[in-house]
């Protein structure tokens, strides 16, 4: 059985909402992901592992470091 924490890490990206300023609409239109705010300051991007990897590369090209 897969480790739930590892599976969760491969299907979501969590980051401050301010880092998505101006990118949220592009993410939701170009990738098969859902972006939602978990509270006022934290956003969660949820999708398949393949989409999350692509989103990670997209964010990196726009100067957002996920490491």
N, CA, C, O and CB atoms as a CASP TS submission, in Angstrom:
PFRMAT TS
TARGET T0000
AUTHOR 0000-0000-0000
METHOD Language model
MODEL 1
PARENT N/A
ATOM      1  N   UNK     1       0.841  -1.179   0.000  1.00  0.00           N
ATOM      2  CA  UNK     1       0.000   0.000   0.000  1.00  0.00           C
ATOM      3  C   UNK     1       0.887   1.243   0.000  1.00  0.00           C
ATOM      4  O   UNK     1       1.842   1.319   0.772  1.00  0.00           O
ATOM      5  CB  UNK     1      -0.957  -0.002   1.218  1.00  0.00           C
ATOM      6  N   UNK     2       0.580   2.217  -0.858  1.00  0.00           N
ATOM      7  CA  UNK     2       1.415   3.426  -0.911  1.00  0.00           C
ATOM      8  C   UNK     2       1.317   4.244   0.373  1.00  0.00           C
ATOM      9  O   UNK     2       0.303   4.242   1.070  1.00  0.00           O
ATOM     10  CB  UNK     2       1.012   4.293  -2.103  1.00  0.00           C
ATOM     11  N   UNK     3       2.402   4.933   0.650  1.00  0.00           N
ATOM     12  CA  UNK     3       2.445   5.823   1.806  1.00  0.00           C
ATOM     13  C   UNK     3       1.575   7.048   1.520  1.00  0.00           C
ATOM     14  O   UNK     3       1.834   7.756   0.547  1.00  0.00           O
ATOM     15  CB  UNK     3       3.913   6.246   2.136  1.00  0.00           C
ATOM     16  N   UNK     4       0.547   7.320   2.339  1.00  0.00           N
ATOM     17  CA  UNK     4      -0.354   8.461   2.071  1.00  0.00           C
ATOM     18  C   UNK     4       0.362   9.801   1.966  1.00  0.00           C
ATOM     19  O   UNK     4      -0.021  10.642   1.154  1.00  0.00           O
ATOM     20  CB  UNK     4      -1.392   8.551   3.155  1.00  0.00           C
ATOM     21  N   UNK     5       1.389  10.008   2.771  1.00  0.00           N
ATOM     22  CA  UNK     5       2.107  11.288   2.733  1.00  0.00           C
ATOM     23  C   UNK     5       2.831  11.462   1.399  1.00  0.00           C
ATOM     24  O   UNK     5       2.827  12.550   0.823  1.00  0.00           O
ATOM     25  CB  UNK     5       3.114  11.378   3.900  1.00  0.00           C
ATOM     26  N   UNK     6       3.443  10.405   0.917  1.00  0.00           N
ATOM     27  CA  UNK     6       4.141  10.487  -0.370  1.00  0.00           C
ATOM     28  C   UNK     6       3.152  10.699  -1.512  1.00  0.00           C
ATOM     29  O   UNK     6       3.416  11.484  -2.423  1.00  0.00           O
ATOM     30  CB  UNK     6       4.968   9.214  -0.616  1.00  0.00           C
ATOM     31  N   UNK     7       2.022  10.009  -1.472  1.00  0.00           N
ATOM     32  CA  UNK     7       0.995  10.188  -2.492  1.00  0.00           C
ATOM     33  C   UNK     7       0.478  11.621  -2.484  1.00  0.00           C
ATOM     34  O   UNK     7       0.302  12.225  -3.542  1.00  0.00           O
ATOM     35  CB  UNK     7      -0.162   9.202  -2.272  1.00  0.00           C
ATOM     36  N   UNK     8       0.235  12.165  -1.300  1.00  0.00           N
ATOM     37  CA  UNK     8      -0.244  13.542  -1.181  1.00  0.00           C
ATOM     38  C   UNK     8       0.782  14.517  -1.747  1.00  0.00           C
ATOM     39  O   UNK     8       0.407  15.487  -2.406  1.00  0.00           O
ATOM     40  CB  UNK     8      -0.550  13.884   0.287  1.00  0.00           C
ATOM     41  N   UNK     9       2.055  14.283  -1.505  1.00  0.00           N
ATOM     42  CA  UNK     9       3.102  15.162  -2.023  1.00  0.00           C
ATOM     43  C   UNK     9       3.156  15.137  -3.550  1.00  0.00           C
ATOM     44  O   UNK     9       3.554  16.126  -4.167  1.00  0.00           O
ATOM     45  CB  UNK     9       4.457  14.758  -1.450  1.00  0.00           C
ATOM     46  N   UNK    10       2.765  14.034  -4.161  1.00  0.00           N
ATOM     47  CA  UNK    10       2.837  13.945  -5.619  1.00  0.00           C
ATOM     48  C   UNK    10       1.564  14.437  -6.299  1.00  0.00           C
ATOM     49  O   UNK    10       1.509  14.512  -7.526  1.00  0.00           O
ATOM     50  CB  UNK    10       3.114  12.518  -6.035  1.00  0.00           C
ATOM     51  N   UNK    11       0.542  14.772  -5.516  1.00  0.00           N
ATOM     52  CA  UNK    11      -0.726  15.202  -6.109  1.00  0.00           C
ATOM     53  C   UNK    11      -1.139  16.610  -5.701  1.00  0.00           C
ATOM     54  O   UNK    11      -2.238  17.053  -6.035  1.00  0.00           O
ATOM     55  CB  UNK    11      -1.813  14.240  -5.730  1.00  0.00           C
ATOM     56  N   UNK    12      -0.277  17.313  -4.986  1.00  0.00           N
ATOM     57  CA  UNK    12      -0.626  18.680  -4.588  1.00  0.00           C
ATOM     58  C   UNK    12       0.612  19.522  -4.373  1.00  0.00           C
ATOM     59  O   UNK    12       1.695  19.016  -4.078  1.00  0.00           O
ATOM     60  CB  UNK    12      -1.469  18.670  -3.320  1.00  0.00           C
ATOM     61  N   UNK    13       0.425  20.812  -4.529  1.00  0.00           N
ATOM     62  CA  UNK    13       1.445  21.813  -4.210  1.00  0.00           C
ATOM     63  C   UNK    13       0.777  22.810  -3.281  1.00  0.00           C
ATOM     64  O   UNK    13      -0.310  23.310  -3.573  1.00  0.00           O
ATOM     65  CB  UNK    13       2.029  22.519  -5.515  1.00  0.00           C
ATOM     66  N   UNK    14       1.423  23.096  -2.171  1.00  0.00           N
ATOM     67  CA  UNK    14       0.908  24.060  -1.204  1.00  0.00           C
ATOM     68  C   UNK    14       1.904  25.210  -1.121  1.00  0.00           C
ATOM     69  O   UNK    14       3.098  25.002  -0.910  1.00  0.00           O
ATOM     70  CB  UNK    14       0.679  23.400   0.206  1.00  0.00           C
ATOM     71  N   UNK    15       1.391  26.430  -1.292  1.00  0.00           N
ATOM     72  CA  UNK    15       2.256  27.596  -1.247  1.00  0.00           C
ATOM     73  C   UNK    15       1.442  28.829  -0.874  1.00  0.00           C
ATOM     74  O   UNK    15       0.213  28.806  -0.937  1.00  0.00           O
ATOM     75  CB  UNK    15       2.968  27.802  -2.598  1.00  0.00           C
ATOM     76  N   UNK    16       2.121  29.900  -0.487  1.00  0.00           N
ATOM     77  CA  UNK    16       1.401  31.137  -0.158  1.00  0.00           C
ATOM     78  C   UNK    16       0.624  31.643  -1.374  1.00  0.00           C
ATOM     79  O   UNK    16       1.156  31.659  -2.484  1.00  0.00           O
ATOM     80  CB  UNK    16       2.386  32.224   0.338  1.00  0.00           C
ATOM     81  N   UNK    17      -0.603  32.049  -1.177  1.00  0.00           N
ATOM     82  CA  UNK    17      -1.455  32.539  -2.267  1.00  0.00           C
ATOM     83  C   UNK    17      -0.833  33.727  -2.991  1.00  0.00           C
ATOM     84  O   UNK    17      -1.023  33.884  -4.197  1.00  0.00           O
ATOM     85  CB  UNK    17      -2.822  32.929  -1.727  1.00  0.00           C
ATOM     86  N   UNK    18      -0.100  34.554  -2.274  1.00  0.00           N
ATOM     87  CA  UNK    18       0.501  35.735  -2.898  1.00  0.00           C
ATOM     88  C   UNK    18       1.470  35.342  -4.016  1.00  0.00           C
ATOM     89  O   UNK    18       1.678  36.124  -4.944  1.00  0.00           O
ATOM     90  CB  UNK    18       1.231  36.578  -1.844  1.00  0.00           C
ATOM     91  N   UNK    19       2.068  34.144  -3.947  1.00  0.00           N
ATOM     92  CA  UNK    19       2.987  33.712  -4.993  1.00  0.00           C
ATOM     93  C   UNK    19       2.256  33.366  -6.286  1.00  0.00           C
ATOM     94  O   UNK    19       2.875  33.329  -7.350  1.00  0.00           O
ATOM     95  CB  UNK    19       3.790  32.516  -4.519  1.00  0.00           C
ATOM     96  N   UNK    20       0.951  33.113  -6.214  1.00  0.00           N
ATOM     97  CA  UNK    20       0.168  32.787  -7.401  1.00  0.00           C
ATOM     98  C   UNK    20      -0.459  34.013  -8.045  1.00  0.00           C
ATOM     99  O   UNK    20      -1.222  33.894  -9.003  1.00  0.00           O
ATOM    100  CB  UNK    20      -0.907  31.799  -7.049  1.00  0.00           C
ATOM    101  N   UNK    21      -0.145  35.172  -7.529  1.00  0.00           N
ATOM    102  CA  UNK    21      -0.720  36.400  -8.057  1.00  0.00           C
ATOM    103  C   UNK    21      -0.512  36.494  -9.563  1.00  0.00           C
ATOM    104  O   UNK    21       0.622  36.512 -10.042  1.00  0.00           O
ATOM    105  CB  UNK    21      -0.110  37.616  -7.362  1.00  0.00           C
ATOM    106  N   UNK    22      -1.604  36.554 -10.295  1.00  0.00           N
ATOM    107  CA  UNK    22      -1.561  36.661 -11.743  1.00  0.00           C
ATOM    108  C   UNK    22      -1.356  35.348 -12.481  1.00  0.00           C
ATOM    109  O   UNK    22      -1.390  35.325 -13.711  1.00  0.00           O
ATOM    110  CB  UNK    22      -0.493  37.586 -12.120  1.00  0.00           C
ATOM    111  N   UNK    23      -1.144  34.251 -11.752  1.00  0.00           N
ATOM    112  CA  UNK    23      -0.904  32.960 -12.393  1.00  0.00           C
ATOM    113  C   UNK    23      -2.039  31.960 -12.207  1.00  0.00           C
ATOM    114  O   UNK    23      -2.109  30.968 -12.933  1.00  0.00           O
ATOM    115  CB  UNK    23       0.360  32.370 -11.862  1.00  0.00           C
ATOM    116  N   UNK    24      -2.912  32.198 -11.265  1.00  0.00           N
ATOM    117  CA  UNK    24      -3.946  31.213 -10.938  1.00  0.00           C
ATOM    118  C   UNK    24      -4.817  30.865 -12.145  1.00  0.00           C
ATOM    119  O   UNK    24      -5.049  29.687 -12.415  1.00  0.00           O
ATOM    120  CB  UNK    24      -4.821  31.734  -9.808  1.00  0.00           C
ATOM    121  N   UNK    25      -5.296  31.863 -12.866  1.00  0.00           N
ATOM    122  CA  UNK    25      -6.169  31.615 -14.011  1.00  0.00           C
ATOM    123  C   UNK    25      -5.433  30.831 -15.091  1.00  0.00           C
ATOM    124  O   UNK    25      -6.010  29.943 -15.720  1.00  0.00           O
ATOM    125  CB  UNK    25      -6.695  32.939 -14.583  1.00  0.00           C
ATOM    126  N   UNK    26      -4.163  31.155 -15.306  1.00  0.00           N
ATOM    127  CA  UNK    26      -3.361  30.441 -16.294  1.00  0.00           C
ATOM    128  C   UNK    26      -3.189  28.986 -15.890  1.00  0.00           C
ATOM    129  O   UNK    26      -3.307  28.090 -16.725  1.00  0.00           O
ATOM    130  CB  UNK    26      -1.993  31.109 -16.465  1.00  0.00           C
ATOM    131  N   UNK    27      -2.913  28.748 -14.617  1.00  0.00           N
ATOM    132  CA  UNK    27      -2.756  27.379 -14.137  1.00  0.00           C
ATOM    133  C   UNK    27      -4.018  26.555 -14.398  1.00  0.00           C
ATOM    134  O   UNK    27      -3.947  25.443 -14.921  1.00  0.00           O
ATOM    135  CB  UNK    27      -2.424  27.376 -12.641  1.00  0.00           C
ATOM    136  N   UNK    28      -5.162  27.111 -14.031  1.00  0.00           N
ATOM    137  CA  UNK    28      -6.407  26.366 -14.170  1.00  0.00           C
ATOM    138  C   UNK    28      -6.823  26.189 -15.630  1.00  0.00           C
ATOM    139  O   UNK    28      -7.546  25.245 -15.949  1.00  0.00           O
ATOM    140  CB  UNK    28      -7.510  27.065 -13.407  1.00  0.00           C
ATOM    141  N   UNK    29      -6.383  27.073 -16.518  1.00  0.00           N
ATOM    142  CA  UNK    29      -6.762  26.930 -17.921  1.00  0.00           C
ATOM    143  C   UNK    29      -5.783  26.048 -18.709  1.00  0.00           C
ATOM    144  O   UNK    29      -6.188  25.371 -19.654  1.00  0.00           O
ATOM    145  CB  UNK    29      -6.852  28.300 -18.568  1.00  0.00           C
ATOM    146  N   UNK    30      -4.510  26.052 -18.330  1.00  0.00           N
ATOM    147  CA  UNK    30      -3.514  25.287 -19.077  1.00  0.00           C
ATOM    148  C   UNK    30      -3.263  23.890 -18.530  1.00  0.00           C
ATOM    149  O   UNK    30      -2.757  23.026 -19.246  1.00  0.00           O
ATOM    150  CB  UNK    30      -2.232  26.033 -19.097  1.00  0.00           C
ATOM    151  N   UNK    31      -3.609  23.662 -17.280  1.00  0.00           N
ATOM    152  CA  UNK    31      -3.354  22.367 -16.638  1.00  0.00           C
ATOM    153  C   UNK    31      -4.655  21.829 -16.046  1.00  0.00           C
ATOM    154  O   UNK    31      -5.560  22.589 -15.701  1.00  0.00           O
ATOM    155  CB  UNK    31      -2.261  22.499 -15.530  1.00  0.00           C
ATOM    156  N   UNK    32      -4.729  20.505 -15.937  1.00  0.00           N
ATOM    157  CA  UNK    32      -5.905  19.869 -15.337  1.00  0.00           C
ATOM    158  C   UNK    32      -5.716  19.817 -13.823  1.00  0.00           C
ATOM    159  O   UNK    32      -5.504  18.752 -13.242  1.00  0.00           O
ATOM    160  CB  UNK    32      -6.132  18.432 -15.920  1.00  0.00           C
ATOM    161  N   UNK    33      -5.797  20.998 -13.195  1.00  0.00           N
ATOM    162  CA  UNK    33      -5.633  21.122 -11.750  1.00  0.00           C
ATOM    163  C   UNK    33      -6.731  22.019 -11.189  1.00  0.00           C
ATOM    164  O   UNK    33      -7.400  22.757 -11.913  1.00  0.00           O
ATOM    165  CB  UNK    33      -4.231  21.686 -11.398  1.00  0.00           C
ATOM    166  N   UNK    34      -6.886  21.926  -9.888  1.00  0.00           N
ATOM    167  CA  UNK    34      -7.791  22.806  -9.165  1.00  0.00           C
ATOM    168  C   UNK    34      -6.961  23.609  -8.178  1.00  0.00           C
ATOM    169  O   UNK    34      -6.114  23.056  -7.476  1.00  0.00           O
ATOM    170  CB  UNK    34      -8.921  22.002  -8.439  1.00  0.00           C
ATOM    171  N   UNK    35      -7.203  24.900  -8.123  1.00  0.00           N
ATOM    172  CA  UNK    35      -6.502  25.773  -7.186  1.00  0.00           C
ATOM    173  C   UNK    35      -7.527  26.330  -6.221  1.00  0.00           C
ATOM    174  O   UNK    35      -8.530  26.911  -6.636  1.00  0.00           O
ATOM    175  CB  UNK    35      -5.738  26.922  -7.925  1.00  0.00           C
ATOM    176  N   UNK    36      -7.275  26.153  -4.920  1.00  0.00           N
ATOM    177  CA  UNK    36      -8.185  26.733  -3.941  1.00  0.00           C
ATOM    178  C   UNK    36      -7.415  27.179  -2.709  1.00  0.00           C
ATOM    179  O   UNK    36      -6.354  26.645  -2.384  1.00  0.00           O
ATOM    180  CB  UNK    36      -9.279  25.729  -3.555  1.00  0.00           C
ATOM    181  N   UNK    37      -7.972  28.164  -2.039  1.00  0.00           N
ATOM    182  CA  UNK    37      -7.355  28.701  -0.823  1.00  0.00           C
ATOM    183  C   UNK    37      -7.828  27.887   0.374  1.00  0.00           C
ATOM    184  O   UNK    37      -9.027  27.687   0.567  1.00  0.00           O
ATOM    185  CB  UNK    37      -7.701  30.211  -0.635  1.00  0.00           C
ATOM    186  N   UNK    38      -6.867  27.416   1.180  1.00  0.00           N
ATOM    187  CA  UNK    38      -7.224  26.673   2.387  1.00  0.00           C
ATOM    188  C   UNK    38      -7.481  27.621   3.551  1.00  0.00           C
ATOM    189  O   UNK    38      -8.201  27.281   4.489  1.00  0.00           O
ATOM    190  CB  UNK    38      -6.117  25.676   2.753  1.00  0.00           C
ATOM    191  N   UNK    39      -6.903  28.786   3.487  1.00  0.00           N
ATOM    192  CA  UNK    39      -7.203  29.876   4.428  1.00  0.00           C
ATOM    193  C   UNK    39      -6.825  31.164   3.708  1.00  0.00           C
ATOM    194  O   UNK    39      -6.642  31.153   2.491  1.00  0.00           O
ATOM    195  CB  UNK    39      -6.415  29.718   5.817  1.00  0.00           C
ATOM    196  N   UNK    40      -6.707  32.245   4.414  1.00  0.00           N
ATOM    197  CA  UNK    40      -6.439  33.524   3.760  1.00  0.00           C
ATOM    198  C   UNK    40      -5.072  33.604   3.100  1.00  0.00           C
ATOM    199  O   UNK    40      -4.879  34.401   2.182  1.00  0.00           O
ATOM    200  CB  UNK    40      -6.565  34.625   4.751  1.00  0.00           C
ATOM    201  N   UNK    41      -4.133  32.807   3.543  1.00  0.00           N
ATOM    202  CA  UNK    41      -2.768  32.992   3.069  1.00  0.00           C
ATOM    203  C   UNK    41      -2.183  31.794   2.324  1.00  0.00           C
ATOM    204  O   UNK    41      -1.121  31.920   1.714  1.00  0.00           O
ATOM    205  CB  UNK    41      -1.898  33.313   4.219  1.00  0.00           C
ATOM    206  N   UNK    42      -2.845  30.636   2.355  1.00  0.00           N
ATOM    207  CA  UNK    42      -2.276  29.425   1.786  1.00  0.00           C
ATOM    208  C   UNK    42      -3.172  28.885   0.673  1.00  0.00           C
ATOM    209  O   UNK    42      -4.380  28.733   0.854  1.00  0.00           O
ATOM    210  CB  UNK    42      -2.076  28.363   2.874  1.00  0.00           C
ATOM    211  N   UNK    43      -2.562  28.598  -0.484  1.00  0.00           N
ATOM    212  CA  UNK    43      -3.295  28.007  -1.610  1.00  0.00           C
ATOM    213  C   UNK    43      -2.798  26.587  -1.846  1.00  0.00           C
ATOM    214  O   UNK    43      -1.636  26.261  -1.605  1.00  0.00           O
ATOM    215  CB  UNK    43      -3.130  28.866  -2.900  1.00  0.00           C
ATOM    216  N   UNK    44      -3.709  25.763  -2.320  1.00  0.00           N
ATOM    217  CA  UNK    44      -3.409  24.375  -2.615  1.00  0.00           C
ATOM    218  C   UNK    44      -3.724  24.122  -4.085  1.00  0.00           C
ATOM    219  O   UNK    44      -4.821  24.437  -4.547  1.00  0.00           O
ATOM    220  CB  UNK    44      -4.216  23.411  -1.689  1.00  0.00           C
ATOM    221  N   UNK    45      -2.779  23.562  -4.816  1.00  0.00           N
ATOM    222  CA  UNK    45      -2.968  23.175  -6.206  1.00  0.00           C
ATOM    223  C   UNK    45      -3.044  21.656  -6.209  1.00  0.00           C
ATOM    224  O   UNK    45      -2.104  20.984  -5.783  1.00  0.00           O
ATOM    225  CB  UNK    45      -1.805  23.717  -7.143  1.00  0.00           C
ATOM    226  N   UNK    46      -4.159  21.112  -6.689  1.00  0.00           N
ATOM    227  CA  UNK    46      -4.391  19.673  -6.637  1.00  0.00           C
ATOM    228  C   UNK    46      -4.581  19.143  -8.052  1.00  0.00           C
ATOM    229  O   UNK    46      -5.303  19.732  -8.857  1.00  0.00           O
ATOM    230  CB  UNK    46      -5.622  19.339  -5.755  1.00  0.00           C
ATOM    231  N   UNK    47      -3.923  18.022  -8.344  1.00  0.00           N
ATOM    232  CA  UNK    47      -4.057  17.382  -9.645  1.00  0.00           C
ATOM    233  C   UNK    47      -3.343  16.047  -9.659  1.00  0.00           C
ATOM    234  O   UNK    47      -2.833  15.597  -8.633  1.00  0.00           O
ATOM    235  CB  UNK    47      -3.513  18.283 -10.747  1.00  0.00           C
ATOM    236  N   UNK    48      -3.305  15.418 -10.810  1.00  0.00           N
ATOM    237  CA  UNK    48      -2.613  14.139 -10.947  1.00  0.00           C
ATOM    238  C   UNK    48      -1.105  14.356 -10.796  1.00  0.00           C
ATOM    239  O   UNK    48      -0.621  15.477 -10.956  1.00  0.00           O
ATOM    240  CB  UNK    48      -2.941  13.476 -12.317  1.00  0.00           C
ATOM    241  N   UNK    49      -0.365  13.291 -10.491  1.00  0.00           N
ATOM    242  CA  UNK    49       1.086  13.450 -10.367  1.00  0.00           C
ATOM    243  C   UNK    49       1.737  14.029 -11.631  1.00  0.00           C
ATOM    244  O   UNK    49       2.675  14.819 -11.533  1.00  0.00           O
ATOM    245  CB  UNK    49       1.717  12.111 -10.042  1.00  0.00           C
ATOM    246  N   UNK    50       1.254  13.648 -12.794  1.00  0.00           N
ATOM    247  CA  UNK    50       1.811  14.172 -14.044  1.00  0.00           C
ATOM    248  C   UNK    50       1.549  15.669 -14.150  1.00  0.00           C
ATOM    249  O   UNK    50       2.450  16.428 -14.506  1.00  0.00           O
ATOM    250  CB  UNK    50       1.211  13.434 -15.262  1.00  0.00           C
ATOM    251  N   UNK    51       0.334  16.104 -13.848  1.00  0.00           N
ATOM    252  CA  UNK    51       0.002  17.526 -13.914  1.00  0.00           C
ATOM    253  C   UNK    51       0.762  18.319 -12.865  1.00  0.00           C
ATOM    254  O   UNK    51       1.218  19.428 -13.141  1.00  0.00           O
ATOM    255  CB  UNK    51      -1.498  17.732 -13.735  1.00  0.00           C
ATOM    256  N   UNK    52       0.906  17.772 -11.672  1.00  0.00           N
ATOM    257  CA  UNK    52       1.620  18.482 -10.600  1.00  0.00           C
ATOM    258  C   UNK    52       3.084  18.693 -10.996  1.00  0.00           C
ATOM    259  O   UNK    52       3.647  19.753 -10.726  1.00  0.00           O
ATOM    260  CB  UNK    52       1.529  17.693  -9.259  1.00  0.00           C
ATOM    261  N   UNK    53       3.702  17.701 -11.630  1.00  0.00           N
ATOM    262  CA  UNK    53       5.081  17.881 -12.094  1.00  0.00           C
ATOM    263  C   UNK    53       5.153  18.997 -13.132  1.00  0.00           C
ATOM    264  O   UNK    53       6.055  19.833 -13.085  1.00  0.00           O
ATOM    265  CB  UNK    53       5.632  16.564 -12.687  1.00  0.00           C
ATOM    266  N   UNK    54       4.211  19.013 -14.060  1.00  0.00           N
ATOM    267  CA  UNK    54       4.192  20.054 -15.089  1.00  0.00           C
ATOM    268  C   UNK    54       3.962  21.428 -14.464  1.00  0.00           C
ATOM    269  O   UNK    54       4.593  22.407 -14.862  1.00  0.00           O
ATOM    270  CB  UNK    54       3.101  19.759 -16.135  1.00  0.00           C
ATOM    271  N   UNK    55       3.072  21.501 -13.498  1.00  0.00           N
ATOM    272  CA  UNK    55       2.813  22.763 -12.804  1.00  0.00           C
ATOM    273  C   UNK    55       4.071  23.218 -12.066  1.00  0.00           C
ATOM    274  O   UNK    55       4.397  24.405 -12.074  1.00  0.00           O
ATOM    275  CB  UNK    55       1.626  22.613 -11.815  1.00  0.00           C
ATOM    276  N   UNK    56       4.772  22.294 -11.435  1.00  0.00           N
ATOM    277  CA  UNK    56       6.011  22.635 -10.740  1.00  0.00           C
ATOM    278  C   UNK    56       7.027  23.251 -11.683  1.00  0.00           C
ATOM    279  O   UNK    56       7.690  24.227 -11.333  1.00  0.00           O
ATOM    280  CB  UNK    56       6.602  21.405 -10.078  1.00  0.00           C
ATOM    281  N   UNK    57       7.155  22.682 -12.891  1.00  0.00           N
ATOM    282  CA  UNK    57       8.074  23.247 -13.883  1.00  0.00           C
ATOM    283  C   UNK    57       7.602  24.636 -14.332  1.00  0.00           C
ATOM    284  O   UNK    57       8.406  25.557 -14.477  1.00  0.00           O
ATOM    285  CB  UNK    57       8.197  22.303 -15.104  1.00  0.00           C
ATOM    286  N   UNK    58       6.295  24.774 -14.549  1.00  0.00           N
ATOM    287  CA  UNK    58       5.721  26.062 -14.939  1.00  0.00           C
ATOM    288  C   UNK    58       6.018  27.125 -13.875  1.00  0.00           C
ATOM    289  O   UNK    58       6.454  28.231 -14.195  1.00  0.00           O
ATOM    290  CB  UNK    58       4.195  25.932 -15.158  1.00  0.00           C
ATOM    291  N   UNK    59       5.779  26.777 -12.613  1.00  0.00           N
ATOM    292  CA  UNK    59       6.027  27.728 -11.526  1.00  0.00           C
ATOM    293  C   UNK    59       7.509  28.085 -11.443  1.00  0.00           C
ATOM    294  O   UNK    59       7.855  29.241 -11.201  1.00  0.00           O
ATOM    295  CB  UNK    59       5.546  27.149 -10.184  1.00  0.00           C
ATOM    296  N   UNK    60       8.378  27.110 -11.639  1.00  0.00           N
ATOM    297  CA  UNK    60       9.817  27.365 -11.603  1.00  0.00           C
ATOM    298  C   UNK    60      10.217  28.349 -12.700  1.00  0.00           C
ATOM    299  O   UNK    60      11.053  29.224 -12.473  1.00  0.00           O
ATOM    300  CB  UNK    60      10.603  26.050 -11.754  1.00  0.00           C
ATOM    301  N   UNK    61       9.626  28.212 -13.890  1.00  0.00           N
ATOM    302  CA  UNK    61       9.925  29.148 -14.984  1.00  0.00           C
ATOM    303  C   UNK    61       9.468  30.558 -14.648  1.00  0.00           C
ATOM    304  O   UNK    61       9.991  31.532 -15.190  1.00  0.00           O
ATOM    305  CB  UNK    61       9.261  28.685 -16.283  1.00  0.00           C
ATOM    306  N   UNK    62       8.488  30.668 -13.749  1.00  0.00           N
ATOM    307  CA  UNK    62       7.989  31.980 -13.347  1.00  0.00           C
ATOM    308  C   UNK    62       8.599  32.453 -12.018  1.00  0.00           C
ATOM    309  O   UNK    62       8.076  33.363 -11.373  1.00  0.00           O
ATOM    310  CB  UNK    62       6.472  31.940 -13.233  1.00  0.00           C
ATOM    311  N   UNK    63       9.712  31.821 -11.621  1.00  0.00           N
ATOM    312  CA  UNK    63      10.457  32.273 -10.457  1.00  0.00           C
ATOM    313  C   UNK    63       9.924  31.840  -9.115  1.00  0.00           C
ATOM    314  O   UNK    63      10.290  32.419  -8.092  1.00  0.00           O
ATOM    315  CB  UNK    63      10.521  33.708 -10.474  1.00  0.00           C
ATOM    316  N   UNK    64       9.060  30.826  -9.091  1.00  0.00           N
ATOM    317  CA  UNK    64       8.521  30.345  -7.818  1.00  0.00           C
ATOM    318  C   UNK    64       9.231  29.056  -7.462  1.00  0.00           C
ATOM    319  O   UNK    64       9.089  28.049  -8.156  1.00  0.00           O
ATOM    320  CB  UNK    64       6.973  30.130  -7.890  1.00  0.00           C
ATOM    321  N   UNK    65      10.002  29.085  -6.374  1.00  0.00           N
ATOM    322  CA  UNK    65      10.786  27.957  -5.924  1.00  0.00           C
ATOM    323  C   UNK    65       9.955  27.086  -4.991  1.00  0.00           C
ATOM    324  O   UNK    65       9.449  27.570  -3.979  1.00  0.00           O
ATOM    325  CB  UNK    65      12.066  28.431  -5.227  1.00  0.00           C
ATOM    326  N   UNK    66       9.810  25.813  -5.320  1.00  0.00           N
ATOM    327  CA  UNK    66       8.996  24.912  -4.499  1.00  0.00           C
ATOM    328  C   UNK    66       9.821  24.062  -3.558  1.00  0.00           C
ATOM    329  O   UNK    66       9.253  23.349  -2.731  1.00  0.00           O
ATOM    330  CB  UNK    66       8.175  24.018  -5.378  1.00  0.00           C
ATOM    331  N   UNK    67      11.127  24.110  -3.650  1.00  0.00           N
ATOM    332  CA  UNK    67      11.980  23.252  -2.810  1.00  0.00           C
ATOM    333  C   UNK    67      12.085  23.748  -1.407  1.00  0.00           C
ATOM    334  O   UNK    67      12.765  23.135  -0.585  1.00  0.00           O
ATOM    335  CB  UNK    67      13.352  23.143  -3.390  1.00  0.00           C
TER
END
